[in-house]
Amino acid sequence: MSDWEGDWQSVYPYLQDGTLDPVMQHKAEHGGKTAQEYRAYYETGYRTDVNRIVIDGNEVTYHKSGESVAGQYASDGFEILTYKKGNRGVRFIFRKTGGDEAAPDFIQFSDHRIAPARAEHYHLYWGDDRAALLEEVTNWPTYYPAALSGQQIIDEMTAH
């Protein structure tokens, strides 16, 4: 889990408060949808109530609404997925080995890399059914380093 170690913030609040509007406009200028259509797409994709995640060694702490739960995780392999559009992605999977009962049994990282490397951001899928998580393709809560400002996140997102 060292590739994802650190303190991470959800980008969903930035989408909700309009901070990411320049990103949606940028996508509209280079893609096949309007800024409003991109915003709707990311509203579903980024949606989460977990606004912060801290990863320290094999422990993951999920923060939401002033509460936190934590679990310890061990690698459970990876899966290579082929999506409808034909593109492929890798999900790095971890199984809970201890911690709070409320912590999810499985987490799956997608960080656009296929080999181990420090993540710049990631999408995280979590739940209690490993196979069902692999089928999830519409909601992918996204996390960037907690130290980044909204403007720095905009800069990162528009650089791709």
Secondary structure as a PSIPRED ss2 file (coil, helix, strand):
# PSIPRED VFORMAT (PSIPRED V4.0)

   1 M C   1.000  0.000  0.000
   2 S H   0.000  1.000  0.000
   3 D H   0.000  1.000  0.000
   4 W H   0.000  1.000  0.000
   5 E C   1.000  0.000  0.000
   6 G E   0.000  0.000  1.000
   7 D E   0.000  0.000  1.000
   8 W E   0.000  0.000  1.000
   9 Q E   0.000  0.000  1.000
  10 S E   0.000  0.000  1.000
  11 V C   1.000  0.000  0.000
  12 Y H   0.000  1.000  0.000
  13 P H   0.000  1.000  0.000
  14 Y H   0.000  1.000  0.000
  15 L H   0.000  1.000  0.000
  16 Q H   0.000  1.000  0.000
  17 D C   1.000  0.000  0.000
  18 G C   1.000  0.000  0.000
  19 T C   1.000  0.000  0.000
  20 L C   1.000  0.000  0.000
  21 D H   0.000  1.000  0.000
  22 P H   0.000  1.000  0.000
  23 V H   0.000  1.000  0.000
  24 M H   0.000  1.000  0.000
  25 Q H   0.000  1.000  0.000
  26 H H   0.000  1.000  0.000
  27 K H   0.000  1.000  0.000
  28 A H   0.000  1.000  0.000
  29 E H   0.000  1.000  0.000
  30 H H   0.000  1.000  0.000
  31 G C   1.000  0.000  0.000
  32 G C   1.000  0.000  0.000
  33 K C   1.000  0.000  0.000
  34 T C   1.000  0.000  0.000
  35 A H   0.000  1.000  0.000
  36 Q H   0.000  1.000  0.000
  37 E H   0.000  1.000  0.000
  38 Y H   0.000  1.000  0.000
  39 R H   0.000  1.000  0.000
  40 A H   0.000  1.000  0.000
  41 Y H   0.000  1.000  0.000
  42 Y H   0.000  1.000  0.000
  43 E H   0.000  1.000  0.000
  44 T H   0.000  1.000  0.000
  45 G H   0.000  1.000  0.000
  46 Y H   0.000  1.000  0.000
  47 R C   1.000  0.000  0.000
  48 T C   1.000  0.000  0.000
  49 D C   1.000  0.000  0.000
  50 V C   1.000  0.000  0.000
  51 N C   1.000  0.000  0.000
  52 R E   0.000  0.000  1.000
  53 I E   0.000  0.000  1.000
  54 V E   0.000  0.000  1.000
  55 I E   0.000  0.000  1.000
  56 D E   0.000  0.000  1.000
  57 G C   1.000  0.000  0.000
  58 N C   1.000  0.000  0.000
  59 E E   0.000  0.000  1.000
  60 V E   0.000  0.000  1.000
  61 T E   0.000  0.000  1.000
  62 Y E   0.000  0.000  1.000
  63 H E   0.000  0.000  1.000
  64 K E   0.000  0.000  1.000
  65 S C   1.000  0.000  0.000
  66 G C   1.000  0.000  0.000
  67 E E   0.000  0.000  1.000
  68 S E   0.000  0.000  1.000
  69 V E   0.000  0.000  1.000
  70 A E   0.000  0.000  1.000
  71 G E   0.000  0.000  1.000
  72 Q E   0.000  0.000  1.000
  73 Y E   0.000  0.000  1.000
  74 A E   0.000  0.000  1.000
  75 S E   0.000  0.000  1.000
  76 D E   0.000  0.000  1.000
  77 G E   0.000  0.000  1.000
  78 F E   0.000  0.000  1.000
  79 E E   0.000  0.000  1.000
  80 I E   0.000  0.000  1.000
  81 L E   0.000  0.000  1.000
  82 T E   0.000  0.000  1.000
  83 Y C   1.000  0.000  0.000
  84 K C   1.000  0.000  0.000
  85 K C   1.000  0.000  0.000
  86 G C   1.000  0.000  0.000
  87 N C   1.000  0.000  0.000
  88 R E   0.000  0.000  1.000
  89 G E   0.000  0.000  1.000
  90 V E   0.000  0.000  1.000
  91 R E   0.000  0.000  1.000
  92 F E   0.000  0.000  1.000
  93 I E   0.000  0.000  1.000
  94 F E   0.000  0.000  1.000
  95 R E   0.000  0.000  1.000
  96 K E   0.000  0.000  1.000
  97 T E   0.000  0.000  1.000
  98 G E   0.000  0.000  1.000
  99 G E   0.000  0.000  1.000
 100 D C   1.000  0.000  0.000
 101 E C   1.000  0.000  0.000
 102 A C   1.000  0.000  0.000
 103 A C   1.000  0.000  0.000
 104 P C   1.000  0.000  0.000
 105 D C   1.000  0.000  0.000
 106 F E   0.000  0.000  1.000
 107 I E   0.000  0.000  1.000
 108 Q E   0.000  0.000  1.000
 109 F E   0.000  0.000  1.000
 110 S E   0.000  0.000  1.000
 111 D C   1.000  0.000  0.000
 112 H C   1.000  0.000  0.000
 113 R C   1.000  0.000  0.000
 114 I C   1.000  0.000  0.000
 115 A C   1.000  0.000  0.000
 116 P C   1.000  0.000  0.000
 117 A C   1.000  0.000  0.000
 118 R C   1.000  0.000  0.000
 119 A C   1.000  0.000  0.000
 120 E C   1.000  0.000  0.000
 121 H C   1.000  0.000  0.000
 122 Y E   0.000  0.000  1.000
 123 H E   0.000  0.000  1.000
 124 L E   0.000  0.000  1.000
 125 Y E   0.000  0.000  1.000
 126 W E   0.000  0.000  1.000
 127 G E   0.000  0.000  1.000
 128 D C   1.000  0.000  0.000
 129 D C   1.000  0.000  0.000
 130 R H   0.000  1.000  0.000
 131 A H   0.000  1.000  0.000
 132 A H   0.000  1.000  0.000
 133 L H   0.000  1.000  0.000
 134 L H   0.000  1.000  0.000
 135 E H   0.000  1.000  0.000
 136 E C   1.000  0.000  0.000
 137 V C   1.000  0.000  0.000
 138 T C   1.000  0.000  0.000
 139 N C   1.000  0.000  0.000
 140 W C   1.000  0.000  0.000
 141 P C   1.000  0.000  0.000
 142 T E   0.000  0.000  1.000
 143 Y E   0.000  0.000  1.000
 144 Y E   0.000  0.000  1.000
 145 P E   0.000  0.000  1.000
 146 A C   1.000  0.000  0.000
 147 A C   1.000  0.000  0.000
 148 L C   1.000  0.000  0.000
 149 S C   1.000  0.000  0.000
 150 G H   0.000  1.000  0.000
 151 Q H   0.000  1.000  0.000
 152 Q H   0.000  1.000  0.000
 153 I H   0.000  1.000  0.000
 154 I H   0.000  1.000  0.000
 155 D H   0.000  1.000  0.000
 156 E H   0.000  1.000  0.000
 157 M H   0.000  1.000  0.000
 158 T H   0.000  1.000  0.000
 159 A C   1.000  0.000  0.000
 160 H C   1.000  0.000  0.000
